[in-house]
Amino acid sequence: MTKFPEGFVWGSATSSYQIEGAHNLDGKGPSIWDAFCTIPNRVANGDNGNIAIDHYHKYKEDVALIKSQGFSAYRFSISWPRIMPEGRGKVNEAGIQFYSDLIDELLANGITPWITLYHWDLPLALQSENDGWLNPSIADDFEAYAKVCFERFGDRVKHWITLNEPWVVSILGYGQGVFAPGRVSNSEPYQAAHNLILAHTKAYRLYQSEFSHQGGTVGITNNCDWREPLTDKQEDKDAAERALLFFLGWFADPVYFGDYPQVMKERLGERLPVFTEEEKELIKGSTDFFGLNHYTTMFAEDSHGKLVKGSVYGNGGLSEDQDVNLSQDSTWELTSMNWAVVPWGCRKLLEWIHNRYNGADIYITENGFACNDEIVDGKVEDPYRIKFYKSYLQACNEAIENGVNLKGYFAWSLFDNFEWASGYRPRFGLNFINYETLERIPKSSALWFKEVTSNNGWEVEKHEELV
């Protein structure tokens, strides 16, 4: 039997723009993703989140699914423009009511809400009028938004995540331009990241100073893939470490230590903004847990100034700042996103985080598998997804046995949904969505998770080779 520690949190996860729909109903303002989806050739098939899977109207049905599948926690995000249509100023009471009703429905069904305040759907007004995350004033705007959420929901919500994957916001949104707001630059990502970190800090300190009586915890979720040295050469070991620091250390080092990794300062020079001494003190220790989104692993080698581009996706497209070439093993299984399935990379990353960040309490806030699911005779069988979850959870279990303080795991995603620039083609869900009828059909992986959550683990057959 593969067993997890008592009290281990089992959850599933979603985000507002990917599932809610109702993009212009009941006072909601437009987001940068509403706008980005209208630009030709930015999103596969011209897809958008206008309707998504209509969670806005089907949330009670969806909560019933969560309960039936045994999850004790549900991670979802609040749409900032649904709460504050212009990003600042007037509060939209209809938006407040929707999330209040959702929270109440979860609690009535014994499900603990974990709320992400920002999962990429920035109010359009803040981008068009104030340059979005490039303007330092956005940290104050985010703090004001967070205050509304703490005031209105904090009596019932005890688990808060300020930002989801600020690396993606910075690199894909302001560096490569493949995500909203679609900007391309080799300097703007670092400025956006700087303001994201300060925004997170303001929200965290606000909760500490004004809302600690609510008894909740506040953290931040970063994404990171494992970087394995291609060879035993020291230069490749250094390259792998450098890649991790540019990826995860960029955001986690300030939050835990008060400043950026030294290697980033050395390599970026004036392109990397500088925290004041006062800011360093505020940022240091500004999280109650380590939120991690993890999916895959790649080999890293020193490029010696000869970067290989185009073979596999790079570390943000700013590989020139790192002098690291990335590659995959041709024998690795790939998901439909072309992400390699490498369970041991998950264990190694958890151990790296444990060692670097002082044994922090870690929650995997996203991990999942995309494949081309189909309905056959009214059912959706997804054995490859089950195999993926078994292998990665086994790796998590091994990390715990090795001393890592992993406290919970959230499967991505509860549903098939809008996968950003990839549109609706990739299916990550435990529950299949018929996009024509919006019917929800539990996949075999959802039924497997019910066994896992009820037993806090699963029976491992002797012939199973998981990792």
N, C-alpha and C positions, 0 to 999 in steps of 0.2 A: 504494500500500500504506500503510495506517495502521499504523505500527510503534511499539512502546513500548520504553523503555530496557532494555538488557540487565540481567537480574536482577530485573525487575519481577515482583512477587508476584501470581499469579492464584489466587484462592480463591473458595470459596462458604461460606455461613454458615447456622447454625441456633442454636436455644437449647434448653435442657433441657426446660422445661415444655411447649414447643410440639411436641416430637417424641418424647420418651422414653416416655411412658406409665408403666406399672408404678408407679403413684402410691403404692401402699401395700405394695410387695413388698420382701423382703430387708432389712427394717429401716429403710426410708426413713420419715422423719417427714413430717407434713403441712406444706404451705406456705400462705402467705396466698392464693395462687391456688386451691389445693384448696378452701379455705374460701369464697372469693369466688364461685366457680362454683356453690355450693350456694344462693346467695341468689337468689330469683326475680327475673327481669327485669334482671339485670345483664349477662348474656352472651347473645348472639343464639342463639335456638333452644334455650336451656338447655344449650348445649354445654359440654364440660369437657375437661381434659387427662388424664383417668384412663387412657385407652388411647393417645390421640394417634395417632401412626403406628407405635407399638410399636418405636421405635428401640432400646429397652433390650434387646429380644430379637433384633432384626434388624440390629445394628450391623455385622456382618461383610458382609452383603449391601449395606449402605449404603456402606461403605468401598470395596467393589468398584466401586460406581457412580461414586464420586468419582474413583477411578483411571481408569476407562474414559472419563470425560469430560475427562480431562487436567488437572484442577486440581492444583497443586503444594502448596496449603495449604488447610486446613479450619479454620474458626473455629466453635467450639462452646462452650457454657457448662456449668459444673459446677453441679449442684443442691446448694445449701448444705444443705438438710434430708436429702439422700441421704448426705452425708458426716457431718453432725452433726445428728441428728434433732431435737434440741431447740435447735439453734443455738449451743450452747456445751457444754463438757464432753465427754461420751463420743463417741468416733469410731466410726462404723459401718463395719466392715471390709469388709462386702459391697459397700458403695458405693465404697469405695476400689478394690476389685478390679475393679468394672465400668469405672471410668475408666482404670485401669491397663491393662486388656485393650484398651480402645478406643485408647488412645495407642499401645500396642504394635502393634496392627493397622494403624494409620495409618502408623507408621514402617516397618513391614515392606513396605508398598506404596508407599513413597517419597513420602508425604504429610506435610507439616510441620504439626503441631498448633498452633493459636493458641487459647489458652484464656481465656474470660471467666469471672471468678470470680463475678460477680453479674449475672444477667439477670432480675431482678424477683421470683424465687420465694423470698422471705424465709421462713425457718422460722416457722411459725405461733406457736410458743411465744414468740419474741422480740417479736411484735406483741401478743399477748394479755396477756403478763405484764409487758412493759417498754415498750409504746408504740412498738415498732419503730424507725423512723428518727427519731422525735421525741426519743428518749432519748440523750443524749450518750454513754452507756455502750456504745452499739452500735458505736462506732468501735473499742473494745477487742475486742469480740466478733468483728468483721470481721477485725481483725488476727490473732486467734487462729485463725480459720478459714483465712485466707490462709497462715498458717504451716504448717498441716497440708498444704495443697495444695503449697506450695513443697517441703516435706520429702519428700512421697510421690511427687511427679511431676516435680519440678524437674530431676532428673538427665536427663530426656528432653524436657522442655518448655522452650523458650527464648523463647517469645513469650506474654506475659501481658497481659490487659486486666482492670483491677480492676473497673470498673463499666460497665455498658451503659446509656447514656442516663439519667443521673441527673435530667435535666430531666423526663422522663416519670414517673419514680418520684415526684418532688416535686409536679409540677403535676397529672398525671392521677390519682395515688394519694392525694395529701394536699390538693389544691386543688379539682379538679372532682369527684373521687370516682368517676370512670368506670372506673378500674382499681383493683385491690387495693392497699391495704386498704379503699378506698372512702370516704375521709374528705373532707369539704367544708369549706374554710376559706380565708381570704385571708391568713393568717399562718403556718399550719403548713407550707406549701410551702417557705418560706424557712428555717424551722428544720430541716426534713428535709434540705434541700439542704446546709445548713451541716454537718450531721453526716455526710452522704455525702462531702463534700469532705475532712473530717478522717479518715474511714475510709479513703478512697483514699490519703491521705497516709501514714497509719500503715502500710498494706500496702507502699507504695512504699519507705519508709524502712527497713522491716523487711528487704525484699529486698536493699537496698543494704548494710545492716549485717551481715546473717547469711548471705545466699545469693548474693552477687555472684560467688563462685567458680564458680557454675553457668553464668555467662556469658550470661545471658538479658537481655531487655529488658522493661520494665514501663510500660504506658501506661494511658490512660483513653479511653473512646469517648463522645463527645458527639454529639447529633443537632442538626441545624439546617437549616432551609429558608432559601433566599435571600430577602431583602427588597429589592425594587426600588422606588425612589421613584416614586410615581404621576405626578408632574410634575417639572419642573426647578426648581420653587420650593425655596428653601433650607429652608423649614419641612418639606417632604416629604422632602428629603434627610436632614435631622436626624431625622425620624420613622423612616426606614428604618434609620439607624445605631442609633438608640435601641432599635428592635425587635431588632436583631442582638445588641446588648449584653445585653438582658434575656433573650435566648434562649441564645446561645452564650457570650457574655462572662461571664455569671453563673457559669459553671463553669470556663471556660478562663482567664479573667483571674487568678483566684486561683492556678491551677496554674502559670501562666507568670510572673505578676508579684507574687503574694503577697497579693492583696486583690481585693475586688469592684470592678466598674466604678463610677466616681464618680457616674454618672447614677443608678445604683441606690441608692446611699447618699442622694443628694439627694431622690429621690422616695419612698423607702420609710421613711426615718427609723428609728424604733425597731423596726419590724417586721423589719428586716434585722439578723440577729445580727452581732456584732463579733468578729473574730479578735484574739487577743492578739498582741503583738509576737513572742513565741516561736513561736506558730503560723504567723504570716506567713512567718517564715524557713524553717520546715519545709515549708510548702506550696509556696513559690516554687521552681520548677524540678523539681517532683515528677512528671515524666513523661519518658520517653525518645522518645516519638513522639506525634503528634496523630491520634487515631482519630476518624473522622467518619462518621456515618450521615446520608445525604442523599437526599431524595426529590423535593422540589418547590419551587416559587417562588410568591410572592405579591407584589402591589403594596402599598406602605405609604404612608399619608398621615397628616398631623397631624389629629387628630380635633377640635381646638379645643373639647374638652370635650363633644362630641356623638358618643358612641360608637355605631357601628352594630353591633347584635348579631343573630346568627341567620342572617345571609346566607351566611357561610362560617365555617369553624372559626377561632377566634381563637388568639392566641399564649398558650395556656394558660388562657384564660378570665379571666385577670387583666389584661385589656387596660386596665382603668381605671388601673393603675399606670403605664402607658406613654403613654396618650393617642394611640394609634395605631389607625387603621382599616385593615383588610386587605381586599383584593379580588383577583379573578382576571380575566383577559382572557377574554371569552366565546368567542374563537376558539381558545383553548388546548384541546388534546385532554385528556380526563380518564381516569384509570384507574378501575377499579371501586371504588376507595376515594374517588373524587372528588378525587384529587390531580392537579394539572395537570402535564403533561409539558412541561418548559421546560429543555432542555439548557444553554442559555447561562447560566441561573441557577447551574448546577453550576460552570461555569468561573469565574463572578464570585465565588462563595463561596470556592472554592479560592484565588483570588488575594487575596481579603480576608483569609483566614486566614494566607496566606503573608506578607502585608504587616504584619499586626498582631502575629503571633507569631514574628517574627524568623526567617522562612524555615524553620520547623519541618518535619521529615520528616512527611509526611501519608500515612496509609493510609485509603482509603475502606473502612470495615468493614461497611457495608451500602449497597446501592442496588438497587432492583428495581421491578418492575411487576406490579400485580394486575389480572387480567382473568378473565373467565368461561370457562375452558378446558373443552373437552368431548372425549371419546373418539369418534373416527369411524374405523370399520374398524380398530380396534386401535391407532390412532395419535392423537397430540395435536399438532396444528399451532397454533403461536402466533406468527404473523408480527408482530403488534403488539408483542410482548415483544422480539423480535429487533430491531425498528426502534428501540424504546426503548433497548436496550443499545448499539446502534450509535451512536445520537445522544449518549448520555451519555458513552460512552467516547471519542467524538470530541471532546467538550468537555473531557474529562480530558486528552486528548492535546494539545489547544491550550493548556491551562493549563501543562503541562510545557514546551512550547515557549516559553511566556512566562516561564519561570524557576521555576515552582512545583515544590517537591521532593515530588512525589507518587510514592510508592514501591510502592504495591500497591492492589489492588481486589478486594473480596469481594462476589460477587453474592448478593443476598437474593431468594429463599432456595434452598437446595439442594432442598427439597421443599415441596409444598403442606403446610400444617400448621395447627395451632390458632392463629388470629390474635386472641388475647386477647378483648376484649369483642365482637369481630366474629364470634367462633366460627370455624367451618370454611368459611364462605361465600367469603371472598376467597381467591384462589389466586395466590400469589406464586412458586410453585416452578418450578425448571427441570425437575423430575421430578413428574409427575402422580401423585397418590395416589387410588386407588379406596378410599374410606373404608369400604366394606363388606367388601372382601377384603384391604385393605392392600397390594395389588399396587402396585409402583413402575413407572411407564411414562415413560421419557425423552421429553420434549417436543422439538420441533424446535429450540427455543432451547438445549437441552442439547447437541444435536449441533452447533449453530453455535459454542457455546463451545469445543467440542473443537478446532475449527479455529483459533479465536483463541488458545487456550492453546498449541497446538503450533507456531504461527507467530509468537507474541508480537505479534499484530496480525491484520489481515485485509485482503483485497483489496477496495478500494473501486471500485465501478462508476461510470463517469462520470456516469450519469444519477441516481445516488443523491444526494438532498438530505438531509443528515443533521442539520444544525443550522440 
